[in-house]
Amino acid sequence: MFERYTDKARGALFLARYEASILGSSLIEAEHLLLGLLKEDKILLGVLRDDVAEAIRAEIEQSSPRGDQRVPAIDLPFSVESKRALAYSAEEAVRLGHGLIDCPHLTLGLLRVDGCMAANLLRVRGIQSVAYRSMVGGRPAAPLQPTAPLRPAAPWLEDTIATLENLVGRTRKHLKRYADVYGEQRSQTDKPWTRKQALGHLVDWAAAHHVWIARALTEPKLSASGYPPDSWVSAQKYENYVWQEIVDLWAALNMLLIHVLAQIPEAKLGLECRIGSEEPVPLSKLIERYVEHCEGVVVSILA
């Protein structure tokens, strides 16, 4: 989940979990994130005096009624506010052209959460989003490296791969503009799914097709029990996952799948594939159907 985070950012999240634990909280709240950042965000510490940082800590501790006993840190999930802050931090990293999410991006994410105690504690001490973003933007960036264009082993797949690559690139760029609240809204699919759940369904399909195509490359024919059932969506609780992380996961799985598709030799395109009780189809048709299904669900998510 935190592959794009720097070691410092992961350290801040670890400290936030620890702070929530010792304060007896059952959730990692936004103010616990702030306590972690007060130890790890060097820009924030450079702006705040030591006594101000200590005053913030004292105010958080005073407003946090301690439980009867310390809660095991490993059991603590992020609160809704914290999830939004994490999602916004990913947006801030993209906005600034940074390939990795660092502590200052987490601070910017906190500042964007409306009605958030942690954000208010920073704002009343003069930490504002615009000025802070300009400071963060002046730091050396870790840009995302573009991948080289793929040359499919089977020329017939070139248009299909290009369609999928274009779909993933455009959709990811669009969806990364939004935070959790967007993902929590209903999609326009014929299923009672939110956008998070619809995208989670596509994650399941990408993972399944990656396995099937790997098998098709190594076996004389492909037989699978069936497509990922709709029940997997609710069972895996995609609705509770961070929106930005689902978007990145879906995009990453498809970029891997695109890489694998490019390795398929022409001779394999006619390989017989039977999925569940459906009539067998050639591998080329299985790939076509996958791209068409992705396009249809993406349209319902963007609607």
Buried (B, 14 or more C-beta within 10 A) or exposed (E): EEEBBBEBBBBBBEBBBBBBBBBBBEBBBBBBBBBBBBBBBEBBBEBBEEEBBEBBBEEBBEEBEEEEEEBEBEEBEBBBBBBBBBBBBBBBBBBBEBEBBBBBBBBBBBBBBEEBBBBEBBEEBEBEBEEBBEBBBEEEBBEEEEEEEBEBBBEEBEEBBBBBBEBBEEBBEEBBEBBBEBBBEEBEBEBEBBBBBBBBBBBBBBBBBBEBBBBBBEEEEBEBEEBBEBEBBEEBEBBEBBBBBBBBBBBBBBBEBBEBBBBBEEEBBEBBBBBEEEEBBBBBEBBBBBBEBBEEBBEBBEE
